[in-house]
Amino acid sequence: MPILDFKTIFFSYIIVNIVNIILIVSLYFQVKKRFPGISLVLLSFSMLTIGNISIFLRGNIPDWLSIPVANTLIVSSTVVLLIGLEKFVKVKGPQIQNYLLILVFFLGHVYFAFIYPDLYIRKINFALAFVLISFQVAYLLLIRTPVAMRGVTRPVGYVFVGVIFVQVLHIIYIIQNQPDLAGYLDSTGSESLFLMAWEVIIISLTYSIFLMYNKRLMNDVNEQEEKFSKAFHKAPFIIILSKLKDGEIFEANKSVQSISGFQPHELIGLKAIDLNIWNQDDDRFKFTSDLKSKGIIIEEEYLFRKKSGELFHGLISAEIIEINNVKCVISVINDITNRKQAEFNLRNSEASLRELNSTKDKFFSIIAHDLKSPFNGIIGLSEILSEQVKEKDYEGIDTYAGIIKSSSKHAMELLSNLMEWSRSQTGRIEFNPEKLDLVNMIQGIMELLRNSSEEKAIGVSLNAPLRLDLYADKAMIETVLRNLISNAIKFTPFNGKVIIALEEKVNEYLLSVTDSGVGIDKGNFEKLFRIDRSYSTLGTNNEKGTGLGLILCKEFIEKHNGKIGLESELGVGSRFYFTLPKQ
């Protein structure tokens, strides 16, 4: 009798099955949450083991359990494994053909076990079923599996290629030898070798499945590490890893350089205090204390210092984490300097908006009050004149007509200035510089205002070269000259004087209008050029101002890239001047 008969080998085969189940159970608990299909792999090995135990117990249990059920359970275990592997590689295929195969296999085994008993046919039926299913498994793992994952599944695929090879050899052997045995467990000789080969295959399969799952796990870990590394280094904000115990930095991302100016490697092995990145030591102490007490800091704003010494606003978040059983700190600093600047600009915009609203209110106030007043006078005096004409009472008509004329002139001047100012604010005044003779233009304005100056016996003189050419907008400069000279006449008493002077400087022309009038208090200088604080008073002969003339002058001179200003002393007079750059 041989030392190792078929039953002994089969028993050892069952022991191998049980050990494999234990190994697969341990694998199951390791990867069940990560990889789908591992439960089916465990079920497959369990079905295989139960089937083999049932075969080994033939004679001690009913034949229907030890022959058709047991063998069908073994064949079905391979189908279950196929489905589990499909879930693992995320490739789904039809299984109807396998369900039909199992049914046909079962019915065949029943027929050749109880109706027409034939161990020879049952062995061929078993081997053929295994070939058909194993081919599907091999095809799945070697061809249907995505290319990127084939390196992981290939070992298991090769095992099933071995299964096909062994089973084909077994079929050939059975056909050639046609053993006539009373039962499967009575097999001897070559059948023992095929069983030992099957035992090696099962061991190889278990090892390959372990290898497949572990390799997939390592690939996933490496992939996650790669993703984390990319996210870590490409993040648009600073990320620093440091030890909680002493604050030593051991990792920093690339954004450290673009934001702080430090190279990542410059930070490794140093502490924040060594780098002097905190603007205030108190801030660093507060941050560290809060982090140790709370464990996490979310978006606290501090001032940080770059390598160059420049300060930037940073929004820092940090959390205490554990890396390789060492407590560490992950700190994230987002540069919000641009955002702070935007907030500052927004506040300035709001201030500008308030100023514009104030300007608008003043504008409407001028329209509602200053423009209304002369029209009220005109309307009232017109009614008086109408009544007097009806009653043929002509006394005082000249006086009333003179007042109406003066009020109309004032209203027209005010309306003209309002329109000019409004157009300048909306950008509807086009800036059209052209070559002008400034001396000739001044003389023209003086002639235009001759009546006004002669009414008050004011001497108006011009100190200027015979001719001075420059490029400027004619309409704008005429408006400026007209306003400055008419104001000088308006606020100069009878028998006073107005001097207009024109000088040529190195890079600019300087024009001044000096009067011997009432003068202006220094506290009102700024008001003269702002509509929201406009300043207006009566002239020496009760002439009315519009409050807009000097504002227009400032607007127009600045469009020429010039400057306007004044010098004045109460009771002595004023000097208004402006500059125009040489072209």
C-alpha positions in Angstrom: 0.0 0.0 0.0 1.4 3.4 -0.9 2.5 5.7 2.0 0.3 8.5 0.6 -2.9 7.0 -0.9 -5.5 9.1 -2.7 -7.6 9.6 0.5 -4.6 10.9 2.4 -3.8 13.4 -0.4 -7.4 14.4 -0.6 -7.5 15.0 3.2 -4.4 17.2 3.0 -6.1 19.0 0.2 -9.1 19.7 2.5 -6.7 21.0 5.2 -5.2 23.4 2.6 -8.7 24.6 1.8 -9.4 25.3 5.4 -6.1 27.2 5.8 -6.9 29.2 2.7 -10.3 30.2 4.1 -8.6 31.4 7.3 -6.2 33.5 5.2 -9.0 34.9 3.0 -11.0 35.8 6.2 -8.0 37.9 7.4 -7.8 39.5 4.0 -11.5 40.2 4.1 -11.3 42.2 7.3 -8.4 44.2 6.0 -10.0 45.3 2.7 -13.8 44.9 3.0 -14.4 48.6 3.3 -12.1 49.5 0.4 -12.6 46.9 -2.3 -16.0 45.5 -3.4 -16.2 41.8 -4.2 -14.0 40.5 -1.4 -17.0 38.9 0.3 -17.8 36.9 -2.8 -14.1 35.7 -2.9 -14.5 34.5 0.7 -17.8 32.8 -0.2 -16.2 31.1 -3.2 -13.4 29.6 -1.0 -16.0 28.5 1.6 -18.2 26.8 -1.1 -15.1 25.0 -2.4 -14.1 23.7 1.0 -17.6 22.6 1.9 -17.9 20.8 -1.4 -14.6 19.0 -0.9 -15.5 18.0 2.6 -18.8 16.6 1.4 -17.0 14.5 -1.2 -14.5 13.2 1.5 -17.5 12.2 3.6 -18.9 10.0 0.9 -20.4 6.9 2.5 -21.1 8.7 5.7 -23.6 11.2 4.2 -26.3 10.6 1.5 -24.9 10.2 -2.0 -27.0 13.0 -3.4 -25.1 15.3 -1.1 -21.6 13.9 -1.7 -21.9 13.6 -5.5 -24.2 16.0 -7.4 -24.6 18.7 -4.7 -20.9 18.6 -3.6 -19.5 18.8 -7.2 -22.0 21.5 -8.2 -21.0 23.5 -5.1 -17.3 23.3 -6.2 -18.1 24.4 -9.8 -20.4 27.1 -8.6 -17.7 28.5 -6.3 -15.7 29.4 -9.4 -18.7 31.3 -10.8 -19.0 33.2 -7.5 -15.3 34.0 -7.7 -15.7 35.3 -11.2 -18.5 37.6 -10.1 -16.4 38.8 -7.1 -13.4 39.5 -9.4 -15.7 41.5 -11.8 -16.6 43.7 -8.9 -12.9 44.1 -8.0 -11.9 45.3 -11.5 -15.2 47.1 -12.0 -16.0 45.2 -15.2 -19.5 43.7 -15.4 -20.4 40.8 -17.7 -23.4 38.5 -18.3 -23.8 35.4 -16.1 -26.8 33.7 -17.6 -24.6 31.3 -19.5 -22.9 30.2 -16.2 -26.2 29.7 -14.5 -27.3 27.5 -17.3 -23.9 25.7 -17.2 -24.4 25.0 -13.5 -27.9 23.6 -14.1 -26.7 21.4 -16.9 -23.7 20.2 -14.8 -26.0 19.4 -11.9 -28.5 17.5 -14.0 -25.7 15.6 -15.7 -24.1 14.6 -12.4 -27.5 13.4 -11.1 -28.1 11.3 -14.3 -24.6 9.7 -14.3 -24.7 9.1 -10.5 -28.1 7.6 -10.0 -29.8 6.8 -13.3 -26.8 5.6 -15.4 -23.8 5.5 -12.9 -20.6 6.4 -14.7 -17.6 7.9 -12.8 -15.7 8.3 -16.1 -18.4 10.6 -17.6 -18.7 12.5 -14.2 -15.0 13.3 -14.2 -15.2 14.6 -17.8 -18.3 16.7 -16.9 -16.5 18.2 -13.9 -13.3 19.0 -15.8 -15.1 20.4 -18.8 -17.2 22.7 -16.6 -14.1 24.0 -14.9 -12.4 24.6 -18.2 -15.3 26.7 -19.4 -15.6 28.8 -16.3 -11.8 29.2 -15.8 -11.5 30.5 -19.3 -13.9 33.3 -18.5 -11.9 34.1 -15.3 -8.6 34.2 -17.2 -10.1 36.2 -20.1 -11.5 38.7 -17.5 -8.2 39.2 -15.7 -5.9 39.2 -18.7 -7.9 40.9 -21.4 -11.2 42.5 -20.2 -9.6 44.2 -17.2 -8.6 47.9 -17.9 -5.0 48.1 -19.1 -3.9 50.2 -16.0 -5.0 47.4 -13.7 -3.8 44.3 -15.6 -0.4 44.4 -13.8 -2.4 43.8 -10.6 -4.7 41.0 -11.9 -2.3 39.2 -14.1 -1.0 36.7 -11.5 -4.5 35.4 -10.7 -5.2 35.2 -14.4 -2.1 33.1 -15.0 -3.3 30.7 -12.2 -6.5 30.1 -14.1 -4.6 29.5 -17.3 -2.9 26.8 -15.3 -6.3 25.5 -14.2 -7.3 25.2 -17.8 -4.1 23.4 -18.7 -4.4 20.9 -15.9 -8.0 20.2 -16.6 -7.5 19.7 -20.3 -4.7 17.2 -19.5 -7.0 15.5 -17.1 -9.7 15.2 -19.8 -7.1 13.7 -22.2 -5.9 11.3 -19.5 -9.5 10.1 -18.7 -10.3 9.6 -22.4 -7.2 7.6 -23.0 -7.2 5.5 -19.9 -10.9 5.3 -19.1 -10.4 4.2 -15.4 -13.0 1.8 -14.1 -13.3 2.6 -10.4 -16.0 1.9 -7.8 -15.7 5.5 -6.5 -13.7 8.7 -6.8 -11.9 8.2 -3.5 -10.6 4.9 -4.7 -8.5 6.6 -7.4 -4.8 5.8 -7.6 -1.7 6.6 -9.6 -2.0 9.4 -12.0 -5.3 10.7 -10.3 -3.2 11.3 -7.2 -0.8 13.5 -9.3 -3.7 15.5 -10.7 -5.1 16.0 -7.2 -1.7 17.2 -6.0 -1.5 19.5 -9.0 -4.9 20.9 -8.0 -3.7 21.4 -4.5 -0.7 23.4 -5.8 -3.1 25.5 -7.9 -5.3 26.3 -4.9 -2.3 27.4 -2.9 -1.1 29.5 -5.8 -4.6 31.0 -6.2 -4.7 32.0 -2.6 -1.2 33.5 -2.8 -2.1 35.3 -6.0 -5.3 36.8 -4.6 -3.4 38.1 -1.6 -0.8 39.5 -4.0 -3.5 41.1 -6.2 -5.3 42.8 -3.3 -2.1 44.0 -1.7 -0.7 45.3 -4.9 -4.0 47.1 -5.6 -3.9 48.5 -2.1 -0.3 49.8 -2.6 -1.2 51.3 -6.0 -4.1 53.1 -4.4 -1.9 54.3 -1.5 0.7 55.5 -4.0 -2.0 57.2 -6.1 -3.4 58.9 -3.0 0.0 60.0 -2.0 0.7 61.4 -5.5 -2.7 63.2 -5.5 -1.9 64.6 -2.0 1.6 65.6 -3.1 0.2 67.4 -6.2 -2.5 69.1 -4.2 0.0 70.0 -1.4 2.5 71.6 -3.7 0.1 73.2 -6.2 -2.1 74.7 -3.6 -2.3 78.5 -4.1 -1.7 79.1 -0.4 1.1 78.3 2.0 1.0 74.8 3.7 3.5 74.0 6.4 4.0 70.8 8.4 5.8 71.2 11.7 6.3 69.3 15.0 4.0 70.4 17.8 6.6 69.8 20.5 9.2 72.3 19.3 7.7 73.9 16.1 10.4 72.4 13.8 9.3 72.6 10.2 9.7 69.4 8.2 7.6 70.0 5.1 6.5 73.1 3.1 4.8 73.5 -0.3 5.9 75.5 -3.3 3.5 78.4 -2.7 5.8 79.4 0.2 8.2 80.9 -2.3 5.6 82.8 -4.3 4.0 84.3 -1.2 6.7 84.7 1.3 9.9 84.7 -0.8 11.4 81.7 1.1 12.4 78.6 -0.8 10.7 75.5 0.7 14.0 73.9 1.6 15.0 77.0 3.5 12.3 76.3 6.0 13.1 72.7 6.7 14.6 72.1 10.1 13.9 75.7 11.3 11.2 77.2 13.5 8.8 80.1 12.8 10.6 82.1 15.4 13.9 81.6 13.5 12.4 82.8 10.3 10.9 85.9 11.9 7.7 85.5 9.8 5.4 86.8 12.5 5.1 90.6 12.5 4.3 90.6 16.2 5.6 88.1 18.8 2.4 88.5 20.7 0.5 87.3 17.7 2.7 84.2 17.5 2.2 83.5 21.2 -1.6 83.9 21.0 -1.8 81.7 18.0 0.3 78.9 19.6 -1.6 79.1 22.9 -5.0 79.0 21.1 -3.9 76.0 19.0 -2.7 74.0 22.0 -5.9 74.6 23.9 -8.4 74.2 21.1 -6.6 71.8 18.8 -7.7 73.7 15.7 -7.6 77.3 14.5 -9.9 78.4 11.6 -9.2 81.5 9.5 -7.6 84.0 12.0 -6.1 87.1 10.4 -2.6 88.2 11.2 0.2 90.3 9.7 3.1 88.2 8.4 6.6 89.2 7.2 8.1 88.1 3.9 11.8 87.2 3.4 12.3 90.7 2.0 10.8 92.3 5.2 7.6 93.3 3.4 4.4 92.7 5.3 1.3 90.8 4.0 -2.1 90.1 5.4 -2.6 86.3 6.0 -5.6 84.2 7.0 -4.2 81.3 8.9 -5.9 78.0 9.8 -4.1 75.2 11.7 -4.9 71.8 13.2 -3.0 69.3 15.4 -2.7 66.0 13.6 -0.7 62.8 14.2 1.9 61.5 11.7 3.7 58.3 12.5 2.6 58.6 16.2 4.1 62.1 16.4 1.9 65.1 17.1 2.3 67.6 14.3 0.7 70.8 13.1 -0.6 71.5 9.6 -0.8 75.2 9.0 -2.4 76.9 6.0 -1.8 80.6 5.3 -3.8 82.3 2.6 -2.5 85.6 1.4 -5.4 88.1 1.6 -3.4 91.3 0.9 -5.2 91.9 -2.4 -8.6 91.3 -0.7 -7.7 93.8 2.0 -6.7 96.3 -0.7 -10.0 95.6 -2.5 -11.8 96.3 0.8 -9.9 99.5 1.2 -10.7 100.5 -2.3 -14.4 99.7 -1.7 -14.4 101.9 1.4 -12.8 104.7 -0.7 -15.4 104.1 -3.4 -18.1 104.4 -0.8 -16.6 107.7 0.4 -16.4 108.9 -3.2 -20.0 107.9 -3.7 -21.0 109.9 -0.6 -19.1 112.9 -1.9 -20.8 112.5 -5.3 -24.2 112.4 -3.6 -23.2 115.5 -1.7 -22.2 117.2 -4.9 -25.5 116.1 -6.5 -27.4 117.6 -3.5 -25.5 120.9 -3.9 -26.2 120.9 -7.6 -29.9 120.6 -7.1 -29.8 123.1 -4.3 -28.2 125.6 -6.7 -30.9 124.9 -9.2 -33.7 125.0 -6.6 -32.6 128.2 -4.8 -30.1 130.2 -6.8 -31.8 129.8 -10.2 -35.2 130.2 -8.7 -34.5 133.5 -7.0 -33.7 135.6 -10.1 -36.8 134.2 -11.9 -39.0 135.1 -8.9 -37.6 138.6 -9.1 -38.2 138.8 -12.9 -41.8 137.4 -12.5 -42.6 139.8 -9.6 -41.3 142.9 -11.3 -42.9 142.0 -14.6 -46.3 141.9 -12.9 -45.6 145.3 -11.4 -44.6 146.7 -14.7 -47.7 145.2 -16.4 -50.0 146.9 -13.8 -48.3 150.2 -14.1 -48.5 150.1 -17.9 -52.3 149.4 -17.6 -52.7 152.3 -15.3 -50.3 154.5 -17.4 -48.1 155.0 -14.4 -44.6 155.1 -15.7 -42.8 156.1 -12.6 -39.9 153.8 -11.7 -40.2 151.8 -14.9 -36.5 152.3 -15.8 -35.5 151.1 -12.4 -37.7 148.0 -12.6 -36.5 147.2 -16.2 -32.9 147.6 -15.0 -33.5 145.1 -12.2 -35.2 142.7 -14.6 -32.2 143.0 -16.9 -29.7 142.3 -14.2 -31.7 139.3 -12.8 -32.1 137.9 -16.3 -28.3 138.3 -16.9 -27.6 136.6 -13.6 -30.0 133.7 -14.4 -28.5 133.3 -17.8 -24.9 133.3 -16.4 -26.0 130.8 -13.7 -27.7 128.5 -16.2 -24.8 128.7 -18.5 -22.3 127.7 -15.8 -24.6 124.9 -14.6 -24.8 123.5 -18.1 -21.0 123.8 -18.5 -20.3 122.1 -15.2 -22.8 119.3 -15.9 -21.3 118.6 -19.2 -17.8 118.5 -17.8 -18.9 116.0 -15.1 -20.5 113.7 -17.6 -17.6 113.9 -20.0 -19.6 115.4 -22.8 -17.3 118.4 -23.2 -14.7 117.4 -25.8 -11.1 118.5 -25.2 -10.0 120.1 -28.5 -6.7 121.8 -28.2 -5.6 124.2 -31.0 -3.0 126.9 -31.5 -4.1 130.1 -29.8 -2.8 133.6 -29.3 -3.3 133.9 -25.5 -2.6 137.7 -25.5 -5.2 138.3 -28.2 -7.7 136.2 -26.3 -7.2 138.1 -23.1 -7.6 141.4 -24.9 -10.9 140.1 -26.3 -12.2 139.2 -22.9 -11.2 142.7 -21.5 -13.1 144.3 -24.3 -16.2 142.1 -23.6 -16.1 143.2 -19.9 -15.3 146.9 -20.6 -18.9 148.1 -19.7 -18.7 146.3 -16.4 -15.3 147.8 -15.5 -16.3 151.3 -16.7 -19.5 151.3 -14.6 -17.3 151.1 -11.5 -14.4 153.2 -12.9 -12.1 150.2 -12.5 -8.8 150.3 -14.4 -8.0 147.0 -16.1 -4.4 146.6 -17.3 -2.5 143.8 -19.1 1.2 143.0 -18.6 2.1 140.5 -21.3 4.3 140.1 -24.4 2.8 141.3 -27.7 2.0 137.7 -28.7 2.1 134.3 -27.0 1.1 131.2 -28.8 0.1 127.9 -27.1 -2.0 124.8 -27.7 -5.2 124.8 -25.6 -9.0 124.4 -25.9 -10.3 127.8 -26.9 -13.7 127.5 -25.3 -12.4 126.3 -22.0 -9.6 128.9 -21.7 -12.1 131.7 -22.6 -14.5 130.4 -19.9 -11.6 130.5 -17.3 -10.4 134.0 -18.4 -14.0 135.4 -18.4 -14.7 134.1 -14.9 -11.5 135.3 -13.3 -11.5 138.7 -14.9 -15.3 139.3 -14.2 -14.9 138.1 -10.6 -12.0 140.6 -10.2 -14.2 143.4 -11.5 -17.2 142.3 -9.4 -15.3 142.3 -6.1 -13.2 145.4 -6.7 -14.7 148.7 -5.3 -15.2 151.8 -7.4 -12.0 153.4 -8.7 -10.1 150.2 -8.0 -7.7 148.4 -10.3 -7.3 144.9 -11.9 -4.0 143.7 -13.2 -3.7 140.8 -15.6 -0.2 139.4 -16.0 1.2 136.8 -18.3 4.6 135.2 -17.8 6.5 132.6 -19.7 8.3 130.1 -17.4 10.7 127.2 -18.3 8.0 124.5 -18.7 4.8 126.4 -18.4 2.9 129.7 -18.8 1.7 131.6 -15.7 -1.3 133.9 -15.9 -2.5 135.8 -12.9 -5.5 138.2 -12.2 -4.9 140.6 -9.3 -7.5 142.9 -7.9 -7.6 145.5 -5.2 -10.9 144.2 -3.9 -12.4 143.0 -0.7 -10.2 139.9 -0.3 -11.1 136.4 0.9 -10.7 134.8 4.3 -8.2 131.9 4.1 -10.8 129.6 5.7 -12.9 129.9 2.5 -10.1 129.1 0.0 -11.0 125.4 -0.3 -14.7 126.2 -0.7 -14.2 128.2 -3.8 -13.2 125.2 -5.9 -15.7 122.6 -4.6 -19.4 122.3 -5.5 -20.2 120.5 -2.2 -18.8 123.5 -0.3 -19.3 126.3 -2.7 -18.8 129.8 -1.5 -20.5 132.9 -3.0 -21.0 136.5 -1.9 -22.2 139.7 -3.3 -19.9 142.0 -5.3 -19.0 145.6 -4.2 -22.0 146.8 -6.3 -24.3 144.0 -5.1 -23.4 141.9 -8.1 -24.5 138.2 -7.6 -22.2 135.3 -8.2 -23.2 131.8 -9.4 -20.9 129.8 -7.1 -19.9 127.7 -10.0 -17.5 129.9 -12.0 -14.3 129.0 -10.1 -15.3 125.3 -10.0 -15.5 125.3 -13.8 -12.1 127.1 -13.9 -10.5 124.3 -11.8 -12.1 121.6 -14.0 -10.9 123.2 -17.2 -7.4 124.0 -16.1 -6.9 120.5 -14.8 -8.0 119.1 -18.1 -5.0 121.0 -19.5 -2.7 119.4 -16.9 -2.4 122.8 -15.3 -2.9 124.1 -11.8 -5.0 126.9 -10.3 -4.7 128.7 -7.0 -5.1 132.0 -5.2 -3.5 134.4 -2.8 -5.7 136.8 -0.8 -5.8 139.1 2.1 -9.0 140.6 3.6 -9.4 144.3 2.8 -6.4 144.3 0.4 -7.3 142.1 -2.6 -6.9 138.8 -4.2 -4.6 137.2 -6.8 -5.9 134.3 -8.8 -3.5 132.4 -11.0 -3.2 129.4 -13.2 -0.5 127.5 -15.1 -0.6 125.9 -18.6 2.1 123.5 -19.6 4.1 124.2 -22.8 3.3 121.6 -25.5 
